[in-house]
Structures are given as structure tokens and as C-alpha cells.
Amino acid sequence: MGNADVLIDSVEVVAVDTRGPSEAGDPWQAVLVRADGAVGCFGPVDELPAAVVAARLGAAAVGWPVTDHRGLVRHLFAQLGQHRAGLGSWAVGVLDCAIWDLHGVLAERPVARLLAEKAVARQVPVYASWLSLDLHSDDAEGAVRQTAGRGFAFTKWAVRAAGESARSIAALAGQASAWAGGPVAIDALGTWDAVLGRAVARALPEGAVRWVEDPLPETDCQEYRELHDERSPLPVAFGERVTSAVGARRLLSDCRPAAFTFDVAWCGGITEALRLLDLARVASVPVHLHGRALVPAVHLAAAFPQVAGAVEYQLVWEPRRQRALAHPLQPDSDGHITLPDRPGLGLTLRWP
């Protein structure tokens, strides 16, 4: 029986071993998918999407062909109806990633090699983000300098509005760039508005900022168009809240971001991410995949290096997540992660 004929036997959610005490917000579950004696998995996964898989989506996937990713994702979204966005898309995404892992295990090939028609990149560049660091703190300069010196493609830091003026925000971004020795990315975490964004753009030191990620609380096309002030356009990045290819097409064509930063799990999984990558390619918009789903992001970037650039590596949170993995993916001294050569996603999860 070929892989195309293999049907999903079961889906379950299990607890993973984090090798130590967990903190609030740590993911501690995994999705397992079985077929033809093989097991695919994805994790660690947060409690809420895992609960949706356990309660509803897992049963809907049983009996579906392992290799019919597009058909299964359509089927899963149909189960969610009007609840597709947000948590629903995330739940579909974690299940889809587990099924791609199973597909790779059955085919005895890494997922990246299933995705690409040509040779895949052996190493993927990463950029470092440290969004919990207060750039106003006394130790900020040392932290930025040390991080920037570790060979990453670039670094990203959080600059929330929090009552700051446009001039002070621009000065802080410029200071971070000076410490890093080159342009930095800034994550506004949805705390700005269009008026503040335009004012910051006029005050930013030239060449200090690669992009400002998610400056607006909602990924609204009209509001993002307002940031394209012809006198001083703000280089923006967005994508974390994008869960529809239709919406993404309009945003990419009308708003022309400096980077498209969607998350592989949040957008609906590897299957949906392939559609978003193709839209970005057509629109000639660079992709820098969000780091919450690091392992599948590395496979996608390795398979499509001409579209996907450096992947986000979350300096504080990713090592905590990877305590659940027997073979963690860590950047080398040159700021690259080596693509796992094991079948599937290359995940070996620890569970009791």
C-alpha cells in the first residue's frame, strides 16, 4: 500500500515532559497522529488549541488520507464554521503540523524534502528576538550588544507605546540600532496607532529600523494603508493575525509591508503556510516566519529559501519550549539552525 492510500487511524493529545517545573504560559501538551503503525507528532502545544483538537478536530481527521493535506484542512475548517479564525486556525495548524510529521515518517523523508521539488537548504538563518527586555533598563545596552554579537541575521526588540512620545520611541529604536551595530526590527505588539506610527516614521534615524512589527492592534488594511505616508512611510511588518489567504492577498498587494511575519501554526499549519508563501512570492514581499512554531518554520524556510528569509528565534521562550524535545534546535555561532535530517519534522518529544 502506498502512502497515498494510508488513512489516519487515531489522533490524541498527550502531556509532554518539560524536564523541570513549568511556568505560567509554558506549553505542555503534544498532538499525536497514528497511521499504518507509524506515529507523527507536534509539540509542545498550548492547552487551548490542544483542547480543540482533543474535543473536536481529532475525530474529524480519523479515516482521512495522510497525504491529502489540502482536502483535510478544508474539512477541518468546515467543522469550525464561523469559529475558524484565532483559536480555531491555531488548532487546525497544530494538527496539520502533526500530520505532515506523520507523512514524513511514512515516506522516510524530512518534511522539507516533501515540500520542495529541488534541493533544500541545509541550514536556515535565524534572527533573534527578545521582547521581554526593557530597553530603558540599565542592563539593556549589554544585552543588545551581546545578542547582536552572536551571529544572528539581525535582532528584534519590543517598543510599546506606553505613553511614550513619537520622538522618544524613535530615539529608543535608534539607540537599540546603535548598540546592535546595525538596523534592528522593532515589535510594537499592537500598541501604536496610525497617527503615532506616522510621527515615529518622521523621527526615526535613517537606516536604524528594518521594520516595525504589528504597530496596530488589528491587521486592518485601510489603517495600514494610512501608514504609507509618501513623505515618510513607516516600514511595517505583520502577519501573526492573518488566518485567511483571501485577506492576506489584499494586505500584501495594498499595504506592501517590509516583511510578512506569519506563524506556521497560527495560520492553519504547514498546508496553509504554503499558500501564504506563494502569495508573498507573487507580491515580492519578504517572509520572515514567526518563531512560535520554530521547527515547521525551519522546514519551510529550508524548502523555499528564495521566499523565506531568516526565521525568528525567541531567545527567552524557545529554550523553555525545547525542554520537551530530545533533540533541541539551537542556533550555531553563525546564527543558523541546521535542518533536522530525521524523517518528518525531526521532533523527538519527551512524554511520560
C-alpha positions as CSV (number, residue, x, y, z in Angstrom):
1,M,0.0,0.0,0.0
2,G,1.4,3.4,-1.0
3,N,1.4,6.4,1.3
4,A,-1.4,8.0,-0.6
5,D,-3.6,5.1,0.5
6,V,-2.8,5.3,4.2
7,L,-5.6,6.5,6.4
8,I,-5.3,8.2,9.8
9,D,-6.1,5.7,12.5
10,S,-6.2,7.9,15.6
11,V,-5.4,11.4,17.0
12,E,-4.7,12.0,20.6
13,V,-3.4,14.7,22.9
14,V,-0.7,13.8,25.5
15,A,1.2,15.6,28.1
16,V,4.9,16.2,27.5
17,D,7.8,16.0,29.9
18,T,9.3,19.5,30.3
19,R,12.2,18.3,32.4
20,G,11.6,20.6,35.3
21,P,9.0,22.9,36.8
22,S,6.8,24.8,34.3
23,E,5.9,28.4,34.4
24,A,2.6,30.1,33.5
25,G,2.2,30.1,29.8
26,D,4.5,27.2,29.1
27,P,3.1,24.7,26.5
28,W,3.0,21.2,27.9
29,Q,1.0,19.1,25.5
30,A,1.5,17.4,22.2
31,V,-0.7,16.1,19.3
32,L,0.0,12.5,18.2
33,V,-1.4,11.1,14.9
34,R,-1.1,7.4,14.1
35,A,-1.5,5.5,10.8
36,D,-0.2,2.2,9.5
37,G,1.9,1.6,12.6
38,A,3.7,4.9,12.4
39,V,3.3,8.0,14.7
40,G,3.5,11.6,13.8
41,C,3.6,14.4,16.4
42,F,3.8,18.1,17.0
43,G,4.6,19.9,20.2
44,P,4.8,21.3,22.7
45,V,1.4,22.7,22.1
46,D,-0.6,25.2,24.3
47,E,-3.6,24.0,26.2
48,L,-6.3,25.8,24.3
49,P,-5.6,24.6,20.7
50,A,-4.8,21.1,22.1
51,A,-8.2,21.1,23.8
52,V,-9.9,21.9,20.4
53,V,-8.0,19.1,18.8
54,A,-8.9,16.6,21.6
55,A,-12.6,17.6,21.7
56,R,-13.4,18.0,18.0
57,L,-10.8,18.1,15.3
58,G,-9.0,14.9,16.0
59,A,-12.1,12.8,15.5
60,A,-12.8,14.7,12.2
61,A,-9.4,13.7,10.9
62,V,-9.7,10.0,11.6
63,G,-10.1,8.0,8.4
64,W,-8.7,10.8,6.2
65,P,-5.8,10.0,3.8
66,V,-2.5,11.1,5.4
67,T,-1.2,12.8,2.2
68,D,-4.4,14.7,1.4
69,H,-3.3,17.8,3.3
70,R,-5.3,20.4,1.4
71,G,-8.5,18.3,1.5
72,L,-8.2,17.6,5.2
73,V,-7.5,21.3,6.1
74,R,-10.7,22.3,4.2
75,H,-12.6,19.6,6.0
76,L,-11.3,20.7,9.4
77,F,-12.1,24.4,8.8
78,A,-15.6,23.3,7.7
79,Q,-16.0,21.7,11.2
80,L,-15.2,25.0,12.8
81,G,-17.6,27.1,10.7
82,Q,-17.6,30.7,11.9
83,H,-15.0,29.9,14.6
84,R,-12.3,29.4,12.0
85,A,-10.2,32.5,13.0
86,G,-8.0,32.8,16.0
87,L,-8.0,29.7,18.2
88,G,-9.7,27.6,15.5
89,S,-7.0,28.3,13.0
90,W,-4.3,27.6,15.6
91,A,-5.9,24.2,16.5
92,V,-6.1,23.2,12.8
93,G,-2.4,24.3,12.5
94,V,-1.1,22.1,15.3
95,L,-3.0,19.1,13.9
96,D,-1.8,19.8,10.4
97,C,1.8,20.0,11.5
98,A,1.5,16.6,13.3
99,I,0.0,15.1,10.1
100,W,2.9,16.5,8.0
101,D,5.3,14.9,10.5
102,L,3.5,11.6,10.1
103,H,3.6,11.9,6.3
104,G,7.4,12.4,6.5
105,V,7.8,9.4,8.8
106,L,5.9,7.2,6.5
107,A,7.9,8.5,3.5
108,E,11.1,8.3,5.5
109,R,12.0,11.9,4.4
110,P,12.2,15.2,6.3
111,V,9.2,17.4,5.7
112,A,11.3,20.0,3.9
113,R,12.2,17.4,1.3
114,L,8.5,16.6,0.8
115,L,7.7,20.3,0.2
116,A,10.5,21.2,-2.2
117,E,10.9,20.0,-5.8
118,K,14.5,21.0,-5.8
119,A,17.3,20.6,-3.2
120,V,16.6,22.1,0.2
121,A,18.9,24.4,2.2
122,R,20.9,22.5,4.8
123,Q,21.0,25.5,7.1
124,V,18.4,28.2,7.8
125,P,19.4,31.7,9.0
126,V,17.6,33.0,12.1
127,Y,17.2,36.3,13.7
128,A,16.9,36.8,17.5
129,S,14.0,38.4,19.3
130,W,14.0,39.4,23.0
131,L,10.6,41.0,23.6
132,S,10.6,40.9,27.3
133,L,13.8,43.1,27.6
134,D,13.1,46.7,28.7
135,L,15.3,48.8,26.5
136,H,15.1,51.5,29.3
137,S,16.8,49.3,31.8
138,D,20.4,49.6,33.0
139,D,21.4,46.3,31.5
140,A,19.7,46.8,28.1
141,E,22.9,48.0,26.3
142,G,24.9,45.0,27.4
143,A,22.1,42.6,26.4
144,V,21.6,44.1,23.0
145,R,25.3,44.2,22.2
146,Q,25.9,40.6,23.4
147,T,22.9,39.3,21.4
148,A,23.9,41.1,18.3
149,G,27.4,39.7,18.6
150,R,26.2,36.1,18.3
151,G,26.0,36.0,14.5
152,F,22.2,36.3,14.1
153,A,20.9,37.8,10.8
154,F,19.6,40.7,12.9
155,T,17.8,41.3,16.2
156,K,14.2,42.4,17.2
157,W,13.2,44.3,20.3
158,A,9.9,45.5,21.8
159,V,9.0,49.1,21.9
160,R,5.5,49.6,23.3
161,A,3.7,52.9,23.2
162,A,3.0,53.0,27.0
163,G,2.6,56.8,27.0
164,E,5.9,57.4,25.0
165,S,6.1,60.2,22.5
166,A,6.9,59.5,18.9
167,R,10.3,61.3,19.4
168,S,11.2,59.1,22.5
169,I,10.1,55.9,20.7
170,A,12.3,56.9,17.6
171,A,15.2,57.7,19.9
172,L,14.9,54.4,21.7
173,A,14.8,52.5,18.4
174,G,17.9,54.4,17.2
175,Q,19.7,53.6,20.4
176,A,19.0,49.9,20.0
177,S,20.3,50.1,16.5
178,A,23.5,51.8,17.7
179,W,24.0,49.1,20.4
180,A,23.4,46.3,17.8
181,G,25.7,47.9,15.3
182,G,23.1,47.8,12.5
183,P,19.4,48.0,11.7
184,V,17.1,46.3,14.1
185,A,13.5,45.2,13.9
186,I,11.0,46.7,16.3
187,D,7.9,44.9,17.6
188,A,5.2,47.4,18.8
189,L,3.0,44.5,19.9
190,G,-0.1,46.2,18.6
191,T,0.2,49.2,21.0
192,W,0.5,52.0,18.5
193,D,-2.0,53.7,16.2
194,A,-1.7,55.2,12.7
195,V,-1.1,58.7,14.0
196,L,1.7,57.6,16.3
197,G,3.2,55.4,13.5
198,R,3.4,58.3,11.0
199,A,5.0,60.5,13.7
200,V,7.6,57.9,14.6
201,A,8.4,57.3,10.9
202,R,9.3,61.0,10.6
203,A,11.5,60.9,13.7
204,L,13.4,57.6,13.1
205,P,17.1,57.9,12.5
206,E,17.8,56.9,8.9
207,G,18.6,53.3,8.4
208,A,18.0,52.4,12.1
209,V,15.0,50.1,11.7
210,R,14.3,47.2,9.3
211,W,10.6,47.2,10.2
212,V,8.1,47.9,12.9
213,E,6.1,44.8,13.5
214,D,2.4,44.9,14.3
215,P,2.2,48.6,15.2
216,L,-1.6,48.5,15.1
217,P,-3.9,46.5,17.3
218,E,-5.8,45.0,14.3
219,T,-4.4,43.9,10.9
220,D,-6.8,46.3,9.1
221,C,-5.9,47.0,5.5
222,Q,-7.2,50.6,5.5
223,E,-5.3,51.6,8.6
224,Y,-2.1,50.0,7.3
225,R,-2.5,52.0,4.1
226,E,-2.6,55.1,6.2
227,L,0.9,54.4,7.4
228,H,2.2,54.7,3.8
229,D,2.7,58.5,4.1
230,E,4.6,59.4,1.0
231,R,6.8,61.8,2.9
232,S,8.0,59.3,5.5
233,P,6.4,55.8,5.1
234,L,6.8,53.6,8.1
235,P,8.4,50.2,7.3
236,V,5.9,47.8,8.7
237,A,5.7,44.0,9.2
238,F,2.6,42.0,10.0
239,G,1.2,38.5,9.7
240,E,0.7,36.9,13.1
241,R,-3.1,37.7,13.0
242,V,-3.5,36.6,9.3
243,T,-5.6,33.4,9.1
244,S,-7.1,33.8,5.6
245,A,-5.4,33.6,2.3
246,V,-8.0,36.0,0.8
247,G,-7.2,38.6,3.5
248,A,-3.5,38.1,3.1
249,R,-3.6,38.7,-0.7
250,R,-5.3,42.0,-0.2
251,L,-2.9,43.1,2.6
252,L,0.2,42.2,0.7
253,S,-0.9,43.9,-2.5
254,D,-2.4,47.0,-0.9
255,C,-0.2,47.6,2.1
256,R,3.2,46.5,0.8
257,P,4.8,45.5,4.1
258,A,8.6,45.4,4.6
259,A,8.1,41.8,5.9
260,F,5.3,39.2,6.2
261,T,5.7,37.6,9.6
262,F,3.0,34.9,9.8
263,D,3.2,32.0,12.2
264,V,3.1,28.5,10.7
265,A,0.9,27.0,13.4
266,W,-1.3,30.1,14.0
267,C,-2.1,30.5,10.3
268,G,-3.6,26.9,10.0
269,G,-0.4,24.8,9.7
270,I,2.1,23.9,7.0
271,T,-0.6,23.5,4.4
272,E,-2.0,27.0,4.8
273,A,1.6,28.4,5.1
274,L,2.4,27.1,1.7
275,R,-0.5,29.3,0.3
276,L,0.8,32.3,2.2
277,L,4.3,31.8,1.0
278,D,3.1,31.7,-2.6
279,L,1.1,34.9,-2.1
280,A,4.2,36.6,-0.7
281,R,6.3,35.4,-3.7
282,V,3.8,36.8,-6.2
283,A,3.7,40.1,-4.3
284,S,7.5,40.2,-3.9
285,V,7.2,40.6,-0.1
286,P,10.0,39.1,2.0
287,V,8.9,36.5,4.5
288,H,10.3,36.1,8.0
289,L,8.4,33.4,9.7
290,H,7.3,33.9,13.3
291,G,9.1,31.9,15.9
292,R,6.3,30.3,17.9
293,A,6.3,27.3,15.6
294,L,10.0,27.2,15.1
295,V,10.5,23.6,13.8
296,P,8.0,23.7,11.0
297,A,9.2,27.2,10.2
298,V,12.7,25.9,9.7
299,H,11.5,23.2,7.3
300,L,9.5,25.7,5.2
301,A,12.5,28.2,5.1
302,A,14.8,25.3,4.1
303,A,12.4,24.2,1.3
304,F,11.8,27.8,0.0
305,P,14.9,29.9,0.8
306,Q,14.1,32.1,-2.2
307,V,11.0,33.3,-0.5
308,A,11.5,32.8,3.3
309,G,14.4,34.6,4.9
310,A,15.7,34.4,8.4
311,V,13.3,32.7,10.9
312,E,12.6,34.2,14.3
313,Y,14.3,32.6,17.3
314,Q,12.8,33.7,20.5
315,L,15.7,33.9,22.9
316,V,13.8,33.7,26.2
317,W,10.9,31.5,25.3
318,E,12.2,29.0,22.7
319,P,14.7,27.3,25.0
320,R,11.9,26.7,27.5
321,R,9.7,25.1,24.9
322,Q,12.5,22.9,23.7
323,R,13.0,21.3,27.1
324,A,10.3,18.9,25.8
325,L,12.5,17.9,22.8
326,A,15.2,15.2,23.0
327,H,17.0,16.9,20.1
328,P,16.6,20.7,20.5
329,L,17.1,23.0,17.5
330,Q,19.6,25.6,18.6
331,P,21.4,28.3,16.5
332,D,25.1,27.8,15.9
333,S,27.7,30.5,16.3
334,D,27.0,31.8,12.8
335,G,23.3,32.4,13.5
336,H,22.0,29.4,11.6
337,I,19.9,26.3,12.5
338,T,20.7,23.1,10.8
339,L,17.7,21.3,9.2
340,P,17.0,18.0,11.0
341,D,17.8,15.1,8.8
342,R,15.4,12.7,10.6
343,P,12.1,11.8,8.9
344,G,9.2,14.1,9.3
345,L,9.8,17.3,11.3
346,G,12.6,15.6,13.2
347,L,10.9,16.0,16.5
348,T,11.5,13.6,19.3
349,L,9.2,14.6,22.1
350,R,9.6,13.6,25.7
351,W,6.5,12.3,27.3
352,P,5.9,10.0,30.3
